[in-house]
Amino acid sequence: MNPTPRDPDSATPTEVVAIDGPSGAGKSTVARLLAGELGFAYLDTGAMYRAVTWHFLQEGCAPGVCAGDADRGAERMRRALAGARLELRAGRVLLNGRDVTPHLRVREVESQVSAVSALPFVRIAMRDLQRAVAAQGPIVCEGRDMGSVVFPNARWKVYLDAAPGERARRRSHDFERQGRQVSTTDVLDEILVRDRLDSTRSDAPLRQAADALYVDTTGLTTEAVVGRLLDFVRNSSSDELRRAR
């Protein structure tokens, strides 16, 4: 994986529903269901960063492992990334031909993914791959910088949010379904740390795009959120069609 950096203001895919927001806001579930309702493809960019993080851990060069290196492990991580072939197939994530989906939510990955996501050379590689996938047709993408950086020309931009306590409760339930027992307090602490890291990183920090629809999902059912976004996409499409006539 050795992409060439591109001008972020150059032409990018437009037939995109770009959903951003903090961890635990419900982006993945909502985006997957929305894509199904619309008949669009679905791209889980968080899974891509988690796969890279898992790969770095396997190679012994994750940020927390090589913090003592003179370059904090940058060169080792660049080499590992160059040798990584990432594929997305029917909701599964393959790394060099291996299905790594079951490993993406383990605690070790959770603890390192924000640091990996903050690395500019990782973000460039992921950005170019995400744009290449989206260029193949209408797609729903979710992440941290979809509308602000990766797809600045997306037709539909959404920012999903929720109160930190609500996000921690949801993530705790996710862990329970995976057979993991993690207290809501511990999850909340991790969420607050990740919020700080994601929003203060120098490269593509988490923020709401100026032209994004803001939706606070606190207290809302998944069905209600999906319904609101369906109306947003369909009404926007109808408005554009009327203006074109």
C-alpha positions in Angstrom: 0.0 0.0 0.0 2.0 3.0 -1.3 -0.4 5.7 -2.6 0.7 9.0 -4.0 -0.7 12.0 -2.1 -3.3 14.0 -4.0 -4.6 17.5 -3.8 -7.6 17.3 -1.3 -9.3 20.0 -3.4 -9.2 18.0 -6.6 -12.2 16.2 -8.0 -13.6 13.6 -5.6 -16.7 11.3 -5.8 -20.0 13.1 -5.2 -22.5 10.3 -5.0 -21.7 9.8 -1.4 -23.6 10.0 1.9 -20.7 11.1 4.2 -21.5 10.4 7.9 -19.2 11.7 10.5 -19.3 11.7 14.3 -17.6 10.6 17.5 -17.2 7.0 18.7 -20.4 5.4 19.9 -22.8 7.8 18.1 -24.3 4.9 16.1 -22.6 5.7 12.8 -21.8 2.1 11.7 -25.3 0.7 12.4 -27.1 3.6 10.9 -24.9 3.8 7.8 -25.2 0.1 7.1 -29.0 0.2 7.4 -29.2 3.4 5.4 -27.2 1.9 2.6 -29.5 -1.1 2.5 -32.6 1.1 2.3 -31.1 3.3 -0.5 -29.5 0.4 -2.4 -26.1 2.0 -2.0 -22.8 0.3 -1.2 -21.5 0.7 2.4 -18.0 1.6 3.5 -17.0 1.2 7.1 -13.8 3.3 7.3 -13.4 2.7 11.0 -12.9 -1.0 10.2 -10.1 0.0 7.8 -8.2 1.9 10.5 -8.8 -0.9 12.9 -7.4 -3.4 10.4 -4.2 -1.3 10.0 -3.9 -1.0 13.8 -4.2 -4.8 14.1 -1.6 -5.2 11.4 0.8 -2.9 13.2 0.3 -4.8 16.5 1.0 -8.1 14.7 4.2 -6.5 13.2 5.3 -5.2 16.6 5.3 -1.6 15.5 2.1 0.0 16.9 2.5 3.4 18.4 2.3 2.1 22.0 4.8 -0.6 21.3 7.6 1.5 19.7 7.2 4.8 21.4 10.8 4.6 22.5 12.1 4.6 19.0 13.9 7.7 17.8 11.2 8.3 15.2 8.5 6.7 17.4 8.2 3.8 15.1 7.3 5.8 12.0 9.7 4.0 9.6 8.7 0.6 10.8 5.0 1.5 10.5 5.6 2.9 7.0 7.2 -0.4 5.9 4.4 -2.4 7.4 1.8 -0.3 5.7 3.6 -0.6 2.4 3.3 -4.4 2.6 -0.4 -4.4 3.6 -3.1 -5.3 1.0 -6.5 -4.2 2.4 -9.7 -5.4 0.9 -13.4 -5.0 1.8 -15.7 -7.8 0.8 -19.4 -8.1 1.8 -18.9 -6.6 5.2 -15.6 -8.4 5.9 -12.2 -6.9 6.1 -9.3 -8.9 4.5 -5.7 -8.1 5.1 -3.2 -9.8 2.8 -5.9 -12.3 2.0 -6.8 -13.1 5.6 -10.2 -12.2 7.1 -9.3 -10.1 10.1 -12.9 -8.9 10.9 -13.0 -10.9 14.2 -10.0 -9.1 15.5 -11.1 -5.5 14.9 -12.9 -4.9 18.2 -10.4 -6.5 20.6 -9.1 -4.3 23.5 -5.6 -4.0 22.1 -6.9 -2.5 18.9 -9.3 -0.3 20.7 -6.5 1.2 22.8 -4.2 1.9 19.7 -6.6 2.9 16.9 -6.8 6.6 17.7 -3.0 6.9 17.7 -2.8 5.0 14.4 -5.6 7.1 12.9 -3.7 10.3 13.8 -0.7 9.4 11.6 -0.7 11.5 8.4 0.8 8.7 6.2 -1.9 6.3 7.4 -4.7 8.8 6.7 -3.3 9.5 3.2 -3.3 5.8 2.4 -6.8 5.3 3.7 -8.2 8.4 2.1 -7.0 7.4 -1.4 -8.4 3.8 -0.9 -11.7 5.2 0.3 -12.0 7.5 -2.7 -11.2 4.6 -5.0 -14.0 2.5 -3.5 -16.5 5.4 -3.6 -15.7 6.1 -7.3 -17.4 2.8 -8.2 -20.9 4.1 -7.5 -23.3 5.5 -4.9 -22.1 4.7 -1.4 -22.7 5.5 2.3 -19.4 6.1 4.1 -19.0 6.7 7.8 -16.0 7.8 9.8 -14.4 10.9 11.4 -13.5 13.1 8.4 -15.7 11.8 5.6 -17.4 15.2 4.8 -14.7 17.5 5.9 -11.6 15.9 4.2 -12.2 12.6 2.3 -15.3 13.6 0.4 -15.5 17.4 0.4 -17.9 17.3 -2.6 -20.2 14.7 -1.2 -23.8 15.4 -2.1 -25.1 14.4 1.4 -23.2 15.2 4.6 -24.3 14.2 8.1 -22.8 14.6 11.5 -24.2 12.1 14.1 -23.7 12.9 17.7 -24.8 11.7 21.2 -24.1 12.5 24.8 -20.9 10.8 26.0 -22.9 8.7 28.6 -25.2 7.4 26.0 -22.3 6.5 23.7 -20.6 4.6 26.5 -23.8 2.7 27.3 -24.2 1.7 23.6 -20.6 0.6 23.3 -20.9 -1.4 26.5 -23.8 -3.3 25.1 -21.8 -3.9 21.9 -19.1 -5.5 24.0 -21.6 -7.6 25.9 -22.9 -9.0 22.6 -19.3 -10.0 21.8 -19.0 -11.8 25.1 -16.8 -9.1 26.7 -17.6 -7.6 30.1 -16.4 -4.0 30.2 -17.9 -1.5 32.7 -19.7 1.5 31.3 -17.3 3.7 33.4 -14.3 2.2 31.8 -15.8 2.6 28.3 -16.8 6.2 29.1 -13.2 6.9 30.1 -11.9 5.5 26.8 -14.5 7.4 24.8 -13.5 10.7 26.4 -9.8 10.0 25.7 -10.6 9.1 22.1 -12.8 12.2 21.7 -9.8 14.3 22.8 -7.4 12.6 20.5 -9.7 12.6 17.5 -10.6 16.3 17.8 -7.2 17.6 18.6 -5.0 15.7 16.1 -3.2 18.0 13.6 -4.2 16.0 10.5 -7.9 15.9 9.7 -9.3 16.4 13.2 -12.9 15.3 13.9 -15.2 18.2 13.2 -18.6 18.8 11.6 -18.5 19.9 8.0 -20.1 23.4 7.6 -22.7 22.0 5.2 -23.5 18.8 7.2 -26.9 17.9 8.7 -26.4 17.6 12.5 -28.4 14.9 14.2 -28.2 14.3 18.0 -29.1 10.6 18.4 -29.4 10.7 22.2 -32.7 9.0 23.1 -33.5 8.2 19.5 -34.1 4.7 18.2 -31.9 3.4 15.3 -35.0 3.3 13.2 -35.8 6.9 13.9 -32.3 8.1 12.9 -32.3 6.0 9.7 -35.8 7.4 8.9 -34.6 10.9 9.3 -31.5 10.4 7.1 -33.7 8.6 4.4 -35.9 11.7 4.3 -32.8 13.9 4.1 -31.3 12.0 1.2 -34.5 11.5 -0.7 -35.7 15.1 -0.3 -32.3 16.5 -1.3 -32.4 14.3 -4.4 -35.9 15.5 -5.2 -35.0 19.1 -4.7 -32.0 18.8 -7.1 -34.2 17.0 -9.7 -36.7 19.9 -9.6 -34.0 22.5 -9.9 -32.5 20.7 -13.0 -35.9 20.8 -14.9 
